[in-house]
Amino acid sequence: MKIVQLITELRPAGAERIVLELAAGLKRRGHEVAVVSLRPLPSAPAESGIVERLRALAIPVRSLGVTRSAPWRAVWLRRELRGLAPDVVHAHLFHANLVSRLFRPPRPCRLVNTVHIAERRRGRFWQFWLDRLSLRRCDVQTAVSRAVAAYHARRLGVAAGRLPVVYNGIPPPPPLSRDETCGLRKAWRFEAAARVIGSVGRLDWQKGYDRLIALLPALSQRIPPGETWGVVILGEGPQRECLEPLAAAAPRNLLVRLPGFRPDAAACIGAFDLFVMPSRYEGFGLTLAEAMAHGVPAVTSLADSLPELLEAYPNGEAVPCDPARPEPFVEACLRGLARGPCPGVTPFDLDAMLDGYERVYAGR
């Protein structure tokens, strides 16, 4: 089967990582796969890892070169698809989904769209309006969790069953040796930290890291006298400038670090005593699934899919994350630290995701 994976861009983020794993897995299963990005391919070393991995796997990667000043380049998709002659076009995220519908190849090519997020940013009503208006032009639109399917269906005014669920899958992150764990904690300047609380994600309003830092004074009061704990957030994003002064003002017995993006962040989670995810909204939560694979205790907000993922994990809790009422989140963190690690759990694996999409591609 010839399959084109279409996505808005290929910088390191959740949906983009899924496109990489999906393309690689489908190729291993004997399919002919190509990846097309609407936006220009990233060139900075910190942002080009997904493109480099795809090329290393000999998976063709192309860009339509769409920019704010040149949105018309989206019409080039029709030319690209004519040359690739796919049996399936699988688009991810709103812009790619919409462009795939506007310039869809003629049948029998099957058009699959996937919703990756429960979009809650202000002023996005037009996205749902355009999605609803053009929905009939795709053969099937899937969602990456039950929560996303229910939320998106409600916004579109359709039955939840209109969006079948195919859960994301992750490769098992490599376990860390004791020396590797010590090395990471040294790199984060946590040599004196009795506990390390960590998170991985884009520094963005959606991820709620401002809320997490606002909870730290309440957590500080529960730290045993004489101890210092470390808090590390791995990732990069537009909120760095506002998060850095908040981190610098944290209580003295809490050391807050923002080391930036790491391509090996999935492995780094194994160096945490507790994983936290204070998101305002989510579609799936890849880094939570990676924490589950490590067996690290996890505490999340109640956002969308996070409680759903934790149904399969005995070492995690989803609780309110509200700086005005910090006690539930703080208490859950203390319970998680007291429990400690457990054997890893991997209910969201790559084979299950590949099986699910192969069924969708075949129309089953």
Beta strands, then each sheet from edge to edge (+ up, - down):
strand 1: 2-7
strand 2: 32-37
strand 3: 61-63
strand 4: 88-92
strand 5: 110-115
strand 6: 140-143
strand 7: 195-200
strand 8: 229-234
strand 9: 254-260
strand 10: 274-277
strand 11: 298-300
strand 12: 316-318
sheet 1: 3+ 2+ 1+ 4+ 5+ 6+
sheet 2: 9+ 8+ 7+ 10+ 11+ 12+
end
